[in-house]
């Protein structure tokens, strides 16, 4: 192959042993916004990067899962990668595991090894090790998944692709009105009906929790600041646990009667506090604001 192919973004080649966790790695990369192509023949890497270079950065992070499912085409991977990485920000992640771990995983899902043919599982594994040795030698990162569960592997991938200090978890804080029903996709629900309702204050009734006058009124009530302090403290270990379990997104619902005053003001206040947490990306939405 000749000619230079260059893309301005990052390119990650995910390869390795069958059963070592390539699908888990691909899912983790998608969760972090990578464009992932699974089971890509090595010969398609060059056209993929050419396409990325022509569309002005619309694919800034590309991950290609390349493995022995490509058959005889896989043999060209090491040479193709060697040519492409000279002009690209390209890294290779090789996923490996012990023979015992791979046999156990294939037996659990009751599927044959792709190279097993008429032989045993170990025959297929040993043949695959022979075929992938060249690309393993060229890999930038090798991850042994023998003792990792899917969540631990996903976290290892996250550590690999996230910049230092980048948020590891996305949290949506959703204000809502109980009279319109609970949000079905909420992970946690807090009830603000313990606070006085600004609806009964004539000058506040037509306003919402987004207005400073309503926010000041709600946050000045007994228990409001205490709730925020205690709730943020309670959320920290929960959100940290979500990250350990590779739950990339959570929704915290904050409710009041109609979803206009108290829940909106408190959702915004909670969002400000959680946004200060370095490992979180926070957005605030109002489901029922504007309803009659």
N, C-alpha and C positions, 0 to 999 in steps of 0.2 A: 504494500500500500504506500502511496506517495501523497505529498501535499500536507499542509498544516491545517489542523482543525483546532479552533480556539473558541472557548466560551468564557465570558467574564465571571460566571458564577462558580459555585463549588460542585464538584462531581465526586460521588462516593460509589465505589464498586463493593457490593456486599456479596461475598462468596463463601465457600467453605463446604463442610461435610453435610450431607443430607441428614436431617434430624438434629442438627446442631442449633437450630433456632432462626433460620433465615426469615421465615414468615413473621416471627415476633419482632425481629429487627426492622423489617419493612413496615410493619404497623406502627412501631414507635417513631420511625422517621416521618411517616405520613402525619402522625399527630403533631409533629413539630414543623409542618408546612413544607416538607420536601415533596418533590414530584418523583414518585416511585414507579419504576417499571419492573415487573416481576418476570422471571424466566426469559430474560432478553438474550438472544444469541449474540455472542461477542462481536460478530461482524456488523451488528446493528448499532454498536456504540458510536462509531464514527458518524453515521447519518443522524443519530440522536443529538450529538453535540453540534453538528452542522445546523440542525434545526434550531437548537437553543441559541446559537450565535446569530441567527437571522431574525429573531423575534424580540430583539431589544430588551433583554433582561427579564422577559416574562417567565422564564424558568431559571431563577437564580440558584436553585439548589436541586440537583438531580441525583437520584440514587438508582442504580441499576442492580438488580439481583441476577447474578449470572452463576450458573451451576451446571452440573453434569447432565441435567435434563436436556441440555442442548445437543447431546450426543457427540458425534465426531467434531462438531463445530467448536466445542469447548476447548479443544487442544490448541486453538489459536489465541486464547485469551491472554496469556502472558505476553506474547509478542505484540498484540494489539494495544494492550495497556502500556507497554513500554514506549510505543510510538506516541500515544495520546498524552501521556502524563508530562512529556517535555514541554507542552504548550498549554497545559491546563492545570488548574488547582484540583488535582485528582488524588484521591486517597483510596486505598484498598483495605477493607475490613474482612478478615478471615475468621469465620466461626468454626470452632473445633470442639470435640468432645471425645472422651475415652470410648474405646470399643464397647466396653460394658454398658456405658450410658446410652450409646446409640442403639445397641441391641435391645435394651430395655424399652426405649421409646418406640422403636418399630413394633415390638411385641405388644405394647399397650394399645397402639392404634390399629394393630392387626393388618398392617400393610407391608408389602415386600419392599426391599431396597430397590431403587431404580436400576441398579447394575447387578442385581442378584441372579437374574435369568433362572437357570435350573439348579443353581448352587444354593448355598446357605446365606443367611444374613451376613455372617462374617466374611464370606467370599466377596459379596458385594461391597462391604465396607473397605476391605483391603484393596480391592481394585480401584475404588474411588480415591483412597489415599494416594495411590500411585499416580492417578491422573491429576490430582490437585496440587501435587508437591511443588510444581514450578511456580504456580501463582501464590502458594503459601509462602515461598521463599521471597517473593516480591512484595508481600503485604506490609502495610504500614502499621497495622494493629491486628493482633491475634487475640481473640477472646475464647478462653476455655469455658464452655457452658456446662461442663459435666455436673457441677454442683449448684447450678443456678436454676431457679424457677423462672417462669415467664416474666414475672414482675421485676425480678432482679436483673434479668437480661435487658429488659426495656429501659431500666434505669441506667445500666451501663452504656447503652446506646445514647441515651439522653445526655449523659456526662460527656460523651464523645463529641456530640454535635452542637451542644449549647455553649455559647460564649460564657466566659466567667462572669458571674453576676446576673445572667439572663434569667427571667422568670421561668420556673419549672412547672407552674400550675396556673390555669386560668379559672377565675371565679366570676360568675355572674351574680350580681345582687339584684333581685327582682322584687319591686314593690307590687302589691296586688290588693284587691278588695275581697274579703271573705264572702260577701254577698254574691260575688260572681264565681265562686268556686276556688278550690285550692289548685295551684299549678301542679299538673300531673308529673312534671319532670323535676320537681324540687328535691334536693337532697336533704335540706334542713329548712324548717319553717319556724319563724318567730312571730309572735302576736303582739301588736302594738296597741291593742284595745285597752290595755291597762292605763293608758295616758288619756287625759281629757281631750275631747274631740274639738278641734278648731271650727268644725262646722257650726257649732252653736255660738260662735263669736261673729256678730254681724259683719264686721269689717274684714274678717278672714274667710268667710264662707265661699266667696267667689274666687278666692286665690287657691293655690296648691302648695304642696310641700316644696316645690322648686322656688317659691317666692321667699325672700329673706324674712319677711314678717312672720310667715307661718313657721319657718324653720326655727327662728328665734323663740317663738311661743312654745313649740313642741320640746325643744331641747332645754328650755327653762323649767319644765315641769319636774316635780319630784319623781325620782327614779329613772329619768331619761339618761342622764350622763352615767349613772351607776350601771344601768343596763348595758350601755355601750362598752364601758370598761370591762364588765364581767363577760360579755358576749365575745369580745375580741380575745380575751384570755382563754375562753373555752374553745374558740375556733382554732387557735394556733395548733394544739396537738391533733385536732381532727384533720385540718388541712395538711399538716405534715404527714399524717398517716395516709391520706389520699395519695400523696406523692410517693411514699414508699410502696404503695400498692399499685403504682402506675396508673392511677386515675387522673387523667390529664385535665379534666374540667369538672367543676362542681357548681351547683346553683343553690344560693341561699335566698329563700323567699321571706320577705318582710311584709306582713299583712296588717291591715286595719279594716274598718267596716266597708268603705267604698273605694279604697286604693287611691285617694286623692291628697290627703293631708298628712296624717301621722306616718303612714308607711313610706311615703315618698321622702319626707324629711329625714326619717331615720335611715332609710336605705342610702341616701346620699351621704349622711354622716358616717355610716358604717363603711361605705366605699372609700371615703377619705382616709379613714384609719387603716383599713386593710391595704390600701395602695402604698402605704409606707413600708409594708413588708417586702423585702427585696426579692423573695422567691415567688411572688404572686403577680399575675397580671389581672387587674380588676376592671370590670365594666359594670355600670349600673343601668338597669332598664326599668321602665314603668309600664306594667301590663295594662292597667285599667285607667290610667290618667287620661282624661278627656271623655270618659263615659258619662252619660247623664245619670 
